[in-house]
Amino acid sequence: MGAENGKTMYQLAAKMFPICRSITGNGFRESLEMLREAVPEIQVYEVPTGTTVFDWTVPKEWNIRGGGIYRLNGDKVIDFKDSNLHIVGYSLPIDKVVSREELLEHVYTMPDQPDWIPYVTSYYKERWGFCMTENQKQTLTDEEYHVVIDSTLEDGSLTYGELIVPGQTDDEILFSSYLCHPSMANDDLSGPVVLTELMKYVLQMKDRRYTYRFVINPETIGAITYISRNIDALLKHVKAGFVLSCVGDDRTYSYLATKYGDTLTDRVMQNVLKFHFPEYKKYSFLDRGSDERQYGSAGVNLPVCGFCRSLYTKYPEYHTSADNMDLISPEGLQGAYDVMVKVIMALENNYHYTMTCQCEPQLGKRGLYPTISYRGSHDSVNVIRDFTAYADGSHDLIDISNIINVPIDILIDIKNKLAELIGDGSL
C-alpha cells in the first residue's frame, strides 16, 4: 500500500499535538472537530455531568487556561505554556504563595528519567498538582513560591464521537480509540488519526458486507458511557471489534486477545499478523489496560481485542513528555493502517466457500495453469489446488488460510479469479 495515508495521519496528529486534552472539556472537543474536518460524517454526542453510566457517574467538566510555578521575583520555574503536562490533569484552581515544603507535596517527577515530565491525573479525587522533570525539581531551593492553576471544574458534559457506516447486513465491526491525553503522540493521537483514515477507507468501499461502527471517546469513562448508551445494539450486532492504541511508532506490532481469545476477532487478527508480521507480540486479556477492558467486562463480553505497535506500559516513553511527535512516524502510522485494512478485507471475504465442480477442476482450460502468480514462495498451481480442495463448505477463508498456510489476501485474489472464470456458479 502507498505511504500517502501515513503522511496525512502524521500531519493531523501534529496539528492536534499542542492541545491540552482530558476526559472532558474543550480540548477534547477541539481535537474531535479537527477529526471531523477530515470526516464530516462523524456525529458528536454530549452526556451531562451526573449521568449514571452503569456503576459510574459522568464527572464534572474540566477546562484549563494556564498556570505554573514562579519565584517570588516573578521568574518562571515551570509554565503550562511550555508543556501542558506541567499541570496535573483535573487540578483544582489555585493562586497563592506556598512554602517549599507544601509545594513539594504537590510535585511529581520521574527520578529514573530526570529529563522527562510525567503525565499525572486525578480525575476522581479533587486536588491540585504540578509535574516537572527531576532536574527542574532540584532547582526548587527557595523558601516560598507563587503557584497558579487557572482552571475550572464544574458541571458540563462528556463528549464522544461516533460514525456508523451501513453495510449489506446489520452485523457490525467495531473500531474504537480514545482522545483524552494531553500532548501525547503515540498514547493518544495515533489511534484516532488511524481510525479517521480507516473511516475514509470504509466510506469509499463498495458493497460492504458489514456495518462499521467507529467510536472516539475519552478512555475508560468514555467507553463506559458509550457502552451504557448503546449496550443493546452492541450486544446484538457486534461480531468483531478492535481498540486501537499506541499505533504510531516504528516498533513491532502487538495484539491483546479478547477475554477468552477464541472469537472471530482473535482469529482474523492472529492470521493477518502471522503472515505479514510474524515477529508480533501476543498478550493476554490479563494484560489489558485500554478500552478493551470495558468492552470485555462482565455483563458486556464483546469480542473486542486491543491492537498496538508498542503495547502501552511496555515502552519507556509511555505517559511522559518523551511520547512526542518524534516517537511516531508516517511509516509507523501507515503500517498500523495497512494491518487494519488487511483485517477489514479478510472479514469482508470470510465466507464458507463450496466448489460445486465435483472432483478437482481442470485449471488448464480456464487459463489457470500455470499463469497465476503471486508474491511469496508457494507454487501458484498448488495453492489453487489446495484452495479448491478445502473449499468444501466446512471451512471459512480464515480456516483455509491457516490450513494451507497462505495469506488471506492471496486467497482473495484466487477465489475472485475462480469465481470470474468458472462462470457457472461453481464457487
Steps between C-alpha positions, in 0.01 A plus 500: 500500500607859447648736755266797446268390782793504741594857410139614535464335839829639629410854392163475675666373819753785488216752468324360807812438711516837682141479626446416867245218494335329792205268559267801471528856386575727210833337415323176416235685299755703306695184414187313395404790274836464324416136432159608370671732253647184348179294537196730532269200541619449860216572740571675832317417823501674839407319823428729799693498825330280757361251248508147640689263268491151649694518830655836411390862474601746230738740680514876504652667198856628532652783298835672541641824369845516656714494809841418638748535784679833541763642732387798704703732275288380207751264340347190349577152631246321277212628290202333336586684178821297471332163555142424591632199691630741765157511669340186643188414304177616667689725744290739706563872448755664729680832522705548814845503656602169659803377686754279329394212727133533404585535133707182495195308626332593171793441260544184290818398317675194361834464684606214271437719190617842625442682169141384444174645636253235624132498405289501818123533549257510790158457342300370793661670802517878506857630546754722329850421386790557264726275294858584406827335421708375790768747391251787533397377843859522617492877437221551756718652770303813592297509821176606325344488154203650322283222355226562244253264336238681294242224460131429547331184625123529469192336360520449126512189286709217360550495123544210258488447126336222302470398137284209385546399136219265388576179315297227331435341839442625854804303621754750621876543521598740780806726498564708811768738624544775759588870481565628852875524572673841487781525247571132459561379150504121527280445805219722379515652155619198302180302560251770396694604187525138381132454582415811297687369198321165535169686499593649163593155370174341612288788369638447149458120506238363264264217594599496867404171659520633856375812670794687655477677835778748583527652848733772632461564870692597811668187635325289767214729607427580135486134403280424800271787406484391136427137585229600749322702232535238227513167685202337328622578148855396584397166646268431208720597209877511573678194357858625533664804654835674532629766740783693335760640739867597468509418128743767378852389585737292286533206735333163476125434493313387809169319530311470828249215486132516584402362839516135395695542177262289294294746296490602135697806612785286631501273195527779245748709702736208553470387141591838351790556739633145466546527126607861468675579830596167659713669767193660656441475874190336641357600836226353714182681603662498844741763360214732402527869574294695246133491403504129417457474880152647481394320184607168655368564851244281673151555364637641174740234368534640150756339263740796511880475499774757539732590212821699549847532369677536835252392767423775751711474818758292308695784340719740700344824371149396614318774698790744480598806303719273286182365335523780248486540123852360469381167638247441223552514124303496175641152437389375842147633453487366145598153620220491759251623240613232255449225759147618571416520128615138464278411797202673340552325167542163671173547688314620192604186312478249783226273367472123486575423135382185323625359171200343326726396214524138614852360528804711419424777248700512178711811535663491158186562297430805714849645453596437862778256431757636555428866425401629846793633701525673837756622745651241732663164470196276433444338162200677348330191360531308824347790690200501268466125534526523877238772513254307283558185707410672826221714355253229596265706713659380824747784542485875477778695328696553822497124561615425148777759526626340821472144366685555172731767647424771245410863587136595461571786260646246255200271546265791433668553163473128423134461595413815302678360195327163538161664539566705185620209287266229623200698394247232581458551874750231586657705779 
